[in-house]
Amino acid sequence: GAGVSQSPSNKVTEKGKDVELRCDPISGHTALYWYRQSLGQGLEFLIYFQGNSAPDKSGLPSDRFSAERTGGSVSTLTIQRTQQEDSAVYLCASSPRRGGGYTFGSGTRLTVV
Amino acid sequence: AQSVSQHNHHVILSEAASLELGCNYSYGGTVNLFWYVQYPGQHLQLLLKYFSGDPLVKGIKGFEAEFIKSKFSFNLRKPSVQWSDTAEYFCAVNEGTSNFGNEKLTFGTGTRLTIIP
């Protein structure tokens, strides 16, 4: 598509439930990133996929967080047993192999109640 | 590890005023530097970027930024702001590689800019 697409745009979930957030990057972009933006905070890096290489998971805050990228395209971020501190806007971005910087999606606003 | 500092959390200016938003980073090696903007209700957009060459970088909408290596700074400037510049501005950095920014970014906490008509 023309841009990075994320779904859902908003998600309210009960504490302890699992959630899945989806990101559809720009076609042909080899790199895909997940960031988290909390109120009053900057963007916190979560995970980075580059082509067929092993993902850089160094930013995942706990083992409740995981992500996969199928077929080098769509990515799903899964949060298990959600906690209130997981409430944030989860942003996905993609970039081409060389140059241009990131293109961000509109994000998924997750609220854990 | 890299870190990015944006010391101005909220800046309020009148239209036509000049703008300078500070950004400092901590990383001793080669860096790529970015400014992103997030207008109210919209997603993050790239404003400008520096990879190499002329340290004065021109971006969209009349913005520019200057990379001063000795000061580890990449301040954003605009000579005359408009009401439509009201937004949140994020500085970001990654390690300079041949992939020109195709690596994870470290972001600052952002500066909220409010322009009064």
Interface residues (C-beta under 8 A of the other chain):
Chain A: T30 A31 Y33 Y35 G40 Q41 G42 L43 E44 F45 Y48 Q50 D56 G59 L91 A93 S95 P96 R97 R98 G99 G100 G101 Y102 T103 F104 G105 S106 G107
Chain B: V4 Q6 F34 Y36 Q42 H43 L44 Q45 L46 K49 F90 A92 N99 F100 G101 N102 E103 K104 L105 T106 F107 G108 T109 G110
